[in-house]
Amino acid sequence: MPAQPCVLVTGYNIRYPLAGMVAEKLHYLAALAKLGCEVWYLEESGWPNSCYNPATNTISSDPTYGIAFQRELLKPLGLENRWVYVDEDRRYHNLSVEETRALCRRADLLISLSAVNWLPEFLECPRRVFIDTDPGVTQFQMPAARAPSIAGCASPHDYHFHFSVGVNIGQPDCPIPTWGLNWRPWYPPVALDLFPATFTPKAQFFSTVMSWAGRKPIQFDGVEYGFKAQEFLRFLDLPERAGRQFEIAISGGGDHHAKVREHGWRLRDPLEVTRDMTAYRDFIGQSRGEFSVASNIYVKTRGGWFSDRSAIYLAMGKPVIVQDTQAQRRLPAGAGFLPFQTVDDILGAVDKLNSDYERQCRAARQLAEEYFDANKLLRRMLTEIGLPV
């Protein structure tokens, strides 16, 4: 084993270059680099017209904007030249196909995030880790029998180790099937030094970022599992009961924006607050805390899902009032992390938070340091799979 392990990370950055999306992968890249690994980022087009350009608000096959965004994102880490992108016409950018194959052959580890990348070269990697960031959706849509990966869809069966932010998978009351795979509990990591604690006692708004459109409902074993907007509508009148202290950046939704605003929610432009990492960090840093619902599938499956965005709020010392997915079975609740099921739960959480705000903020950061520190989590993972650093 080389003194400096070579680790490849796949994600969804170049195709969707907004800070709220790319931050998830940035934590892995930053931590692995800090642990002394030789880190590379790999991505492929997956499907036609998969590249979003936020500058023009258009979707096409052109990855130019995303590649430039990715290079700037990686520059502070010294990784601006360690990336590969395979476009819709199967042209390899930055490295050739031969160089990419050689890179995969000498790599010690491949980490798949978002499950939306697959290249035949990946089979050259001797250790492959699948990170399930969408518990329930991943398992409900994958076949029980072994199925091969295809472009744009990595099959868990092509990986040796499996981790999931659905920390309750395998528990009796969690309907998510394991399909015979060992789904190890996992928290979304945060590079703590990139998101420092920011104490803002005069901040007024609990905030979040969400997509209204989301996915179509999923049917499994005769049960329908829905999306995030479905849960949000259950709490639409919250500002009318708790006061106008909630700010939300909603992408999509169209006609729903007027209804949301009429009920007292303060709306922000999602492109404004996620255009780059500085804007995203400032949006969270200027918040009083986070208030967010979860996708219906996460609530109904009781899988223990916890948002990578909520983990950033915690890291920045912002308490989170988030919908109950039974994450509290493993993550201490009550200080910094306040899960809710009903509007009354939310009202109680707001009062509890405001009555001792500084303590709640300290507790939020402490939770991040204990449970979500990317350096700790990635070191633990590497040790578990036999690649200690």
ZICOR-V769664 format. One record per pair of residues at least 24 apart in sequence whose C-alpha atoms are under 10 Angstrom apart, sorted by the first residue. I is the first residue (numbers start at 1). J is the second residue. Records with the same first field share a line. If there is no record, write none. Layout:
I: J ; J
This chain:
1: 108 ; 387
2: 37 ; 106 ; 107 ; 108
3: 36 ; 37 ; 38 ; 389
4: 35 ; 36 ; 37 ; 38 ; 39 ; 108 ; 389
5: 32 ; 35 ; 36 ; 37 ; 38 ; 39 ; 106 ; 107 ; 108 ; 109 ; 382 ; 387 ; 388 ; 389
6: 32 ; 33 ; 36 ; 37 ; 38 ; 39 ; 40 ; 103 ; 104 ; 106 ; 107 ; 108 ; 109 ; 110
7: 32 ; 33 ; 37 ; 38 ; 39 ; 40 ; 41 ; 103 ; 104 ; 106 ; 107 ; 108 ; 109 ; 110 ; 111 ; 125 ; 127 ; 128
8: 32 ; 37 ; 38 ; 39 ; 40 ; 41 ; 42 ; 82 ; 83 ; 103 ; 104 ; 107 ; 108 ; 109 ; 110 ; 111 ; 112 ; 122 ; 125 ; 128
9: 39 ; 40 ; 41 ; 42 ; 43 ; 83 ; 109 ; 110 ; 111 ; 112 ; 113 ; 129
10: 40 ; 41 ; 42 ; 43 ; 44 ; 83 ; 84 ; 110 ; 111 ; 112 ; 113 ; 114 ; 115 ; 116 ; 117 ; 118
11: 41 ; 42 ; 43 ; 44 ; 111 ; 112 ; 113 ; 114 ; 115 ; 116 ; 117
12: 42 ; 43 ; 44 ; 45 ; 46 ; 51 ; 66 ; 113 ; 114 ; 115 ; 116 ; 117
13: 41 ; 42 ; 43 ; 51 ; 66 ; 67 ; 69 ; 70 ; 73
14: 42 ; 43 ; 44 ; 45 ; 50 ; 51 ; 52 ; 53 ; 62 ; 63 ; 64 ; 65 ; 66 ; 67 ; 68 ; 69 ; 70 ; 71 ; 85
15: 43 ; 44 ; 45 ; 46 ; 49 ; 50 ; 51 ; 52 ; 53 ; 59 ; 60 ; 61 ; 62 ; 63 ; 64 ; 65 ; 66 ; 67 ; 70 ; 85 ; 87
16: 50 ; 51 ; 52 ; 53 ; 54 ; 59 ; 63 ; 65 ; 66 ; 69
17: 51 ; 52 ; 53 ; 54 ; 63 ; 65 ; 66 ; 67 ; 68 ; 69 ; 70 ; 73 ; 274 ; 275 ; 276
18: 52 ; 53 ; 54 ; 66 ; 69 ; 270 ; 271 ; 272 ; 273 ; 274 ; 275 ; 276 ; 277 ; 280
19: 69 ; 73 ; 271 ; 273 ; 274 ; 275 ; 276 ; 277 ; 278 ; 279 ; 280 ; 281
20: 209 ; 210 ; 270 ; 271 ; 273 ; 274 ; 275 ; 276 ; 277 ; 280 ; 281 ; 308 ; 309
21: 274 ; 308 ; 309
22: 69 ; 70 ; 73 ; 274 ; 276 ; 277
23: 73 ; 190 ; 191 ; 276 ; 277 ; 280 ; 281 ; 308 ; 309 ; 312
24: 113 ; 114 ; 133 ; 188 ; 189 ; 190 ; 191 ; 307 ; 308 ; 309 ; 312
25: 113 ; 114 ; 188 ; 189 ; 190
26: 70 ; 73 ; 74 ; 77 ; 189 ; 190 ; 191 ; 194
27: 188 ; 189 ; 190 ; 191 ; 192 ; 194 ; 308 ; 373 ; 374 ; 375 ; 378
28: 111 ; 113 ; 188 ; 189 ; 190 ; 191 ; 374 ; 375 ; 377 ; 378
29: 74 ; 77 ; 79 ; 191 ; 374
30: 74 ; 76 ; 77 ; 78 ; 79 ; 190 ; 191 ; 192 ; 193 ; 194 ; 374 ; 375
31: 77 ; 189 ; 190 ; 191 ; 192 ; 193 ; 373 ; 374 ; 375 ; 376 ; 377 ; 378 ; 379
32: 374 ; 375 ; 378 ; 379 ; 382 ; 389
33: 77 ; 78 ; 79 ; 375
34: 77 ; 191 ; 374 ; 375
35: 375 ; 376 ; 378 ; 379 ; 388 ; 389
36: 389
37: 108 ; 389
38: 79 ; 82 ; 107 ; 108
39: 77 ; 78 ; 79 ; 82 ; 83 ; 107 ; 109
40: 79 ; 80 ; 81 ; 82 ; 83 ; 84 ; 103 ; 104 ; 107 ; 110
41: 70 ; 74 ; 79 ; 80 ; 81 ; 82 ; 83 ; 84 ; 85 ; 110 ; 111
42: 82 ; 83 ; 84 ; 85 ; 86 ; 100 ; 110 ; 111 ; 112 ; 117 ; 118 ; 119
43: 83 ; 84 ; 85 ; 86 ; 87 ; 112 ; 116 ; 117 ; 118 ; 119 ; 152
44: 84 ; 85 ; 86 ; 87 ; 88 ; 90 ; 91 ; 92 ; 93 ; 116 ; 117 ; 118 ; 119 ; 151 ; 152
45: 85 ; 86 ; 87 ; 88 ; 89 ; 90 ; 116 ; 117 ; 118 ; 151 ; 152
46: 86 ; 87 ; 88 ; 116 ; 117 ; 118 ; 119 ; 150 ; 151 ; 152 ; 153
47: 87 ; 88 ; 116 ; 151 ; 152 ; 153
48: 87 ; 88 ; 89
49: 87 ; 88
50: 87 ; 88 ; 152
51: 87 ; 88
54: 271 ; 272 ; 274 ; 275
55: 271 ; 275
57: 271
61: 87 ; 88 ; 89
62: 87 ; 88
63: 87 ; 88 ; 93
67: 93 ; 94
69: 275 ; 276
72: 276
73: 276 ; 277
86: 117 ; 119
97: 121
101: 125
108: 387
109: 382 ; 385 ; 387
110: 159
111: 159 ; 161 ; 162
112: 154 ; 156 ; 159 ; 162
113: 154
114: 138 ; 152 ; 153 ; 154
115: 149 ; 152 ; 153 ; 154 ; 155 ; 156
116: 149 ; 150 ; 151 ; 152 ; 153 ; 154 ; 155
117: 149 ; 150 ; 151 ; 152 ; 153 ; 154 ; 155
118: 149 ; 150 ; 151 ; 152 ; 153 ; 154 ; 155
119: 149 ; 150 ; 151 ; 152 ; 153 ; 154
120: 149 ; 150 ; 151
122: 158 ; 159
123: 158 ; 159
125: 159
126: 159 ; 160
127: 159 ; 160 ; 161 ; 385 ; 386 ; 387
128: 156 ; 158 ; 159 ; 160 ; 161 ; 162 ; 385
129: 156 ; 158 ; 159 ; 160 ; 161 ; 162 ; 163 ; 381 ; 385
130: 154 ; 155 ; 156 ; 157 ; 158 ; 159 ; 160 ; 161 ; 162 ; 163 ; 164 ; 183
131: 156 ; 159 ; 161 ; 162 ; 163 ; 164 ; 165 ; 183 ; 184 ; 186 ; 188
132: 156 ; 162 ; 163 ; 164 ; 165 ; 166 ; 183 ; 184 ; 185 ; 186
133: 163 ; 164 ; 165 ; 166 ; 186 ; 187 ; 188 ; 305 ; 306 ; 307 ; 308
134: 164 ; 165 ; 166 ; 297 ; 298 ; 305 ; 307
135: 164 ; 165 ; 166 ; 167 ; 168 ; 169 ; 176 ; 177 ; 297 ; 298 ; 301 ; 303 ; 304 ; 305
136: 166 ; 169 ; 174 ; 175 ; 176 ; 177 ; 178 ; 218 ; 220 ; 225 ; 297 ; 298 ; 300 ; 301 ; 302 ; 303 ; 305
137: 176 ; 215 ; 217 ; 218 ; 220 ; 225 ; 297 ; 298
138: 164 ; 176 ; 177
139: 176 ; 177 ; 178 ; 179 ; 220
140: 175 ; 176 ; 177 ; 178 ; 179 ; 218 ; 219 ; 220 ; 221
141: 218 ; 219 ; 220
142: 179
143: 179
144: 177 ; 178 ; 179 ; 180 ; 181
145: 179 ; 180
146: 179
156: 181
157: 181
160: 385
161: 381 ; 384 ; 385
162: 186
163: 187 ; 381
164: 188 ; 303 ; 304 ; 305
165: 303 ; 304 ; 305 ; 306 ; 307 ; 308 ; 327
166: 298 ; 301 ; 302 ; 303 ; 304 ; 305 ; 306 ; 325 ; 326 ; 327
167: 302 ; 303 ; 304 ; 305 ; 306 ; 326 ; 327 ; 329 ; 330 ; 331
168: 301 ; 302 ; 303 ; 304 ; 305 ; 325 ; 326 ; 327 ; 329 ; 330
169: 301 ; 302 ; 303 ; 304 ; 305
170: 303
171: 302 ; 303
173: 301 ; 302 ; 303
174: 300 ; 301 ; 302 ; 303 ; 304 ; 326
175: 220 ; 221 ; 300 ; 301 ; 302 ; 303
176: 220 ; 301 ; 302 ; 303
184: 381
185: 304 ; 330
186: 305 ; 306 ; 371 ; 372 ; 377 ; 381
187: 304 ; 305 ; 306 ; 307 ; 308 ; 311 ; 331 ; 371 ; 372 ; 373 ; 374 ; 377
188: 305 ; 306 ; 307 ; 308 ; 309 ; 310 ; 311 ; 312 ; 371 ; 372 ; 373 ; 374 ; 377
189: 308 ; 311 ; 312 ; 368 ; 371 ; 372 ; 373 ; 374 ; 375 ; 376 ; 377 ; 378
190: 308 ; 309 ; 311 ; 312 ; 313 ; 314 ; 315 ; 368 ; 369 ; 371 ; 372 ; 373 ; 374 ; 375 ; 376 ; 377
191: 312 ; 315 ; 368 ; 369 ; 372 ; 373 ; 374 ; 375 ; 376
192: 311 ; 312 ; 314 ; 315 ; 316 ; 365 ; 368 ; 369 ; 372 ; 373 ; 374 ; 375
193: 315 ; 316 ; 373 ; 374
194: 277 ; 281 ; 312 ; 315 ; 316
195: 281 ; 282 ; 284 ; 285 ; 312 ; 313 ; 314 ; 315 ; 316 ; 317
196: 281 ; 285 ; 312 ; 313 ; 314 ; 315 ; 316 ; 317 ; 365
197: 285 ; 312 ; 313 ; 314 ; 315 ; 316 ; 317 ; 318 ; 361 ; 362 ; 364 ; 365
198: 282 ; 284 ; 285 ; 286 ; 287 ; 313 ; 315 ; 316 ; 317 ; 318 ; 361 ; 365
199: 285 ; 286 ; 287 ; 288 ; 316 ; 317 ; 318 ; 357 ; 358 ; 361 ; 362
200: 285 ; 286 ; 287 ; 288 ; 289 ; 317 ; 318 ; 357 ; 358 ; 361
201: 286 ; 287 ; 288 ; 354 ; 357 ; 358 ; 361
202: 286 ; 287 ; 288
203: 245 ; 285 ; 286 ; 287 ; 288 ; 289
204: 244 ; 245 ; 246 ; 247 ; 286 ; 287 ; 288 ; 289
205: 244 ; 245 ; 246 ; 247 ; 248 ; 266 ; 286 ; 287 ; 288 ; 289 ; 290 ; 291
206: 244 ; 245 ; 246 ; 247 ; 248 ; 266 ; 284 ; 286 ; 287 ; 288 ; 289 ; 290 ; 291 ; 292 ; 318 ; 319 ; 320 ; 321 ; 350
207: 245 ; 246 ; 247 ; 248 ; 249 ; 265 ; 266 ; 267 ; 268 ; 283 ; 284 ; 286 ; 287 ; 288 ; 289 ; 290 ; 291 ; 292 ; 313 ; 320 ; 321
208: 246 ; 247 ; 248 ; 249 ; 250 ; 268 ; 270 ; 283 ; 284 ; 287 ; 289 ; 290 ; 291 ; 292 ; 293 ; 309 ; 310 ; 313 ; 320
209: 247 ; 248 ; 249 ; 250 ; 251 ; 267 ; 268 ; 269 ; 270 ; 273 ; 274 ; 280 ; 283 ; 284 ; 290 ; 291 ; 292 ; 309
210: 248 ; 249 ; 250 ; 251 ; 252 ; 270 ; 292 ; 293 ; 294
211: 249 ; 250 ; 251 ; 252 ; 253 ; 270
212: 249 ; 250 ; 251 ; 252 ; 253 ; 254 ; 256 ; 257
213: 250 ; 251 ; 252 ; 253 ; 254
214: 251 ; 252 ; 253 ; 295
215: 295
217: 296 ; 297
218: 297
223: 300
224: 296 ; 297 ; 300
225: 295 ; 296 ; 297 ; 298 ; 299 ; 300 ; 301
226: 295 ; 296 ; 297 ; 298 ; 299 ; 300
227: 294 ; 295 ; 296 ; 297 ; 298 ; 299
228: 292 ; 293 ; 294 ; 295 ; 296 ; 297 ; 298 ; 299
229: 253 ; 256 ; 293 ; 294 ; 295 ; 296
230: 293 ; 294 ; 295 ; 296
231: 292 ; 293 ; 294 ; 295 ; 296 ; 297 ; 299 ; 323
232: 260 ; 292 ; 293 ; 294 ; 295 ; 296 ; 323
233: 260 ; 293
234: 293 ; 342 ; 343
235: 293 ; 342 ; 343 ; 346
236: 260 ; 261 ; 262 ; 263 ; 264 ; 265
237: 262 ; 263 ; 264 ; 265 ; 343
238: 263 ; 264 ; 265 ; 343 ; 344 ; 346 ; 347
239: 263 ; 264 ; 265 ; 266
240: 264 ; 265
241: 343 ; 344 ; 347
242: 343 ; 344 ; 346 ; 347 ; 348 ; 350 ; 351
243: 347
245: 288 ; 291
246: 287 ; 288 ; 289 ; 290 ; 291 ; 292
247: 287 ; 290 ; 291
248: 290 ; 291 ; 292
249: 273 ; 274 ; 283
281: 312 ; 313 ; 316
284: 309 ; 310 ; 312 ; 313 ; 314 ; 316 ; 317 ; 318
285: 312 ; 313 ; 315 ; 316 ; 317 ; 318
286: 316 ; 318
287: 313 ; 316 ; 318 ; 319
288: 313 ; 317 ; 318 ; 319 ; 320 ; 353 ; 354 ; 357 ; 361
289: 313 ; 314 ; 316 ; 317 ; 318 ; 319 ; 320 ; 321 ; 336 ; 350 ; 353 ; 357 ; 360 ; 361 ; 364
290: 314 ; 318 ; 319 ; 320 ; 321 ; 322 ; 337
291: 319 ; 320 ; 321 ; 322 ; 323 ; 338 ; 339 ; 346 ; 350
292: 320 ; 321 ; 322 ; 323 ; 339 ; 340
293: 321 ; 322 ; 323 ; 324 ; 325 ; 339 ; 340 ; 341
294: 322 ; 323 ; 324 ; 325
295: 323 ; 325
296: 323 ; 325
297: 325
298: 323 ; 324 ; 325 ; 326
299: 323 ; 324 ; 325 ; 326 ; 341
300: 324 ; 325 ; 326
301: 325 ; 326
302: 326 ; 327
303: 327
304: 328 ; 329 ; 330 ; 331
306: 331
308: 372
310: 337 ; 368
311: 337 ; 364 ; 365 ; 367 ; 368 ; 371 ; 372 ; 373
312: 364 ; 365 ; 368 ; 372
313: 361 ; 364 ; 365 ; 368
314: 361 ; 362 ; 363 ; 364 ; 365 ; 366 ; 367 ; 368 ; 369 ; 372
315: 361 ; 362 ; 363 ; 364 ; 365 ; 366 ; 367 ; 368 ; 369 ; 372 ; 373
316: 361 ; 362 ; 364 ; 365 ; 368
317: 358 ; 359 ; 360 ; 361 ; 362 ; 363 ; 364 ; 365 ; 366 ; 367 ; 368
318: 357 ; 358 ; 360 ; 361 ; 362 ; 363 ; 364 ; 365
319: 353 ; 357 ; 358 ; 359 ; 360 ; 361 ; 362 ; 363 ; 364 ; 365 ; 367
320: 349 ; 350 ; 353 ; 360 ; 361 ; 364
321: 345 ; 346 ; 349 ; 350 ; 353
322: 346 ; 349
330: 371
331: 367 ; 371
332: 367 ; 371
333: 367
334: 360 ; 363
335: 359 ; 360 ; 361 ; 362 ; 363 ; 364 ; 366 ; 367
336: 360 ; 361 ; 362 ; 363 ; 364 ; 365 ; 366 ; 367 ; 368
337: 361 ; 363 ; 364 ; 367
